[in-house]
């Protein structure tokens, strides 16, 4: 999100969610693609919390968008203070939702991202 006007700042900041999904002792990871921060690295599913969006709703939306999985419940874990100096980005990342996958279906990879348990 770009800020303009009298309170403009020379960087972007925001709030994000990350979802820890464990099934059969393995962590669900996705490979970042398409110009995203950290492109080419593996990360847990997640993304930005939209304006006026509840963080739990954001977690459910991001999990569905990125993996095709539907969340049943979340539990708070903690947060990260993600600072990307080169890109001038600063996010408070709520890695505070935990969803233990049962047999709710397999995560879906697509042409834009690879998803798998590791």
Kinemage of the C-alpha trace (Angstrom):
@kinemage 1
@onewidth
@group {chain A} dominant
@subgroup {mainchain}
@vectorlist {calphas} color= white
{ca unk a 1} P 0.000 0.000 0.000
{ca unk a 2} L 1.415 3.411 -0.990
{ca unk a 3} L 0.837 6.382 1.281
{ca unk a 4} L 0.277 9.904 -0.070
{ca unk a 5} L -0.728 13.222 1.432
{ca unk a 6} L 0.483 15.107 4.506
{ca unk a 7} L 1.353 11.955 6.467
{ca unk a 8} L 3.243 10.293 3.582
{ca unk a 9} L 6.372 8.361 4.500
{ca unk a 10} L 9.264 7.112 2.357
{ca unk a 11} L 8.431 3.443 2.981
{ca unk a 12} L 5.505 1.031 3.059
{ca unk a 13} L 4.241 -0.681 6.185
{ca unk a 14} L 1.348 -2.969 6.937
{ca unk a 15} L -0.086 -5.962 8.718
{ca unk a 16} L 0.094 -9.537 7.441
{ca unk a 17} L -0.886 -13.032 8.536
{ca unk a 18} L 0.964 -16.307 8.185
{ca unk a 19} L -0.664 -19.686 8.695
{ca unk a 20} L 1.188 -22.636 10.180
{ca unk a 21} L -0.365 -25.847 8.866
{ca unk a 22} L 0.942 -29.180 10.146
{ca unk a 23} L -0.280 -32.540 8.954
{ca unk a 24} L 1.273 -35.862 9.928
{ca unk a 25} L 4.230 -34.001 11.479
{ca unk a 26} L 5.045 -32.043 8.309
{ca unk a 27} L 4.859 -28.278 7.764
{ca unk a 28} L 2.990 -26.888 4.755
{ca unk a 29} L 5.206 -24.559 2.688
{ca unk a 30} L 4.764 -22.735 -0.591
{ca unk a 31} L 7.381 -21.422 -2.985
{ca unk a 32} L 7.138 -17.648 -3.487
{ca unk a 33} L 6.817 -16.585 -7.120
{ca unk a 34} L 5.937 -13.708 -9.412
{ca unk a 35} L 7.918 -10.806 -8.011
{ca unk a 36} L 6.801 -11.262 -4.410
{ca unk a 37} L 9.153 -10.338 -1.573
{ca unk a 38} L 11.458 -13.313 -1.122
{ca unk a 39} L 10.748 -14.672 -4.606
{ca unk a 40} L 12.137 -18.191 -5.014
{ca unk a 41} L 12.126 -18.979 -1.277
{ca unk a 42} L 9.831 -21.286 0.667
{ca unk a 43} L 7.396 -19.802 3.201
{ca unk a 44} L 4.225 -20.580 5.107
{ca unk a 45} L 0.997 -19.461 3.387
{ca unk a 46} L -0.150 -15.939 4.177
{ca unk a 47} L -0.360 -12.356 3.063
{ca unk a 48} L -1.633 -8.871 3.780
{ca unk a 49} L -4.593 -8.076 6.003
{ca unk a 50} L -6.924 -5.831 3.982
{ca unk a 51} L -8.262 -2.553 5.366
{ca unk a 52} L -10.956 -3.287 7.997
{ca unk a 53} L -10.472 -7.067 7.596
{ca unk a 54} L -10.363 -9.248 10.675
{ca unk a 55} L -7.002 -11.083 10.902
{ca unk a 56} L -8.745 -14.465 11.220
{ca unk a 57} L -10.769 -13.742 8.088
{ca unk a 58} L -7.545 -12.722 6.328
{ca unk a 59} L -5.893 -15.980 7.405
{ca unk a 60} L -8.808 -18.045 6.062
{ca unk a 61} L -8.826 -16.074 2.787
{ca unk a 62} L -5.065 -16.304 2.231
{ca unk a 63} L -4.997 -20.026 3.042
{ca unk a 64} L -7.801 -20.697 0.549
{ca unk a 65} L -6.269 -18.468 -2.159
{ca unk a 66} L -2.789 -19.927 -1.858
{ca unk a 67} L -3.460 -23.594 -1.133
{ca unk a 68} L -7.130 -24.327 -1.800
{ca unk a 69} L -7.511 -25.450 1.841
{ca unk a 70} L -10.458 -24.306 3.939
{ca unk a 71} L -9.593 -23.425 7.543
{ca unk a 72} L -11.660 -24.768 10.412
{ca unk a 73} L -10.103 -22.859 13.317
{ca unk a 74} L -7.054 -20.822 14.287
{ca unk a 75} L -5.016 -20.364 17.437
{ca unk a 76} L -2.693 -17.466 18.194
{ca unk a 77} L 1.051 -18.251 18.160
{ca unk a 78} L 2.934 -14.928 18.064
{ca unk a 79} L 4.122 -12.312 15.604
{ca unk a 80} L 7.134 -11.301 13.540
{ca unk a 81} L 8.610 -7.875 12.872
{ca unk a 82} L 9.551 -8.208 9.188
{ca unk a 83} L 11.851 -5.480 7.892
{ca unk a 84} L 12.978 -5.551 4.267
{ca unk a 85} L 15.462 -2.688 4.110
{ca unk a 86} L 16.256 -2.917 0.379
{ca unk a 87} L 12.573 -2.858 -0.604
{ca unk a 88} L 11.710 -0.294 2.117
{ca unk a 89} L 8.983 -2.553 3.508
{ca unk a 90} L 8.039 -3.074 7.144
{ca unk a 91} L 5.310 -5.534 8.122
{ca unk a 92} L 4.085 -6.779 11.442
{ca unk a 93} L 3.346 -10.376 10.549
{ca unk a 94} L 0.827 -12.174 12.704
{ca unk a 95} L 2.241 -15.668 12.507
{ca unk a 96} L -0.194 -16.121 15.246
{ca unk a 97} L -2.704 -18.432 13.700
{ca unk a 98} L -2.233 -22.132 13.833
{ca unk a 99} L -4.431 -24.550 11.995
{ca unk a 100} L -3.905 -28.259 12.462
{ca unk a 101} L -4.885 -29.932 9.212
{ca unk a 102} L -6.764 -33.178 9.483
{ca unk a 103} L -8.192 -34.825 6.397
{ca unk a 104} L -9.745 -31.704 4.879
{ca unk a 105} L -8.176 -32.278 1.486
{ca unk a 106} L -4.773 -31.888 -0.089
{ca unk a 107} L -3.199 -28.487 -0.786
{ca unk a 108} L -3.284 -27.523 -4.449
{ca unk a 109} L -0.297 -26.274 -6.433
{ca unk a 110} L -0.923 -24.279 -9.594
{ca unk a 111} L 1.110 -22.736 -12.397
{ca unk a 112} L 1.972 -19.735 -10.200
{ca unk a 113} L 3.011 -21.502 -7.003
{ca unk a 114} L 4.202 -24.839 -5.693
{ca unk a 115} L 2.720 -26.033 -2.385
{ca unk a 116} L 3.835 -29.084 -0.394
{ca unk a 117} L 4.372 -30.527 3.056
{ca unk a 118} L 8.015 -30.788 4.160
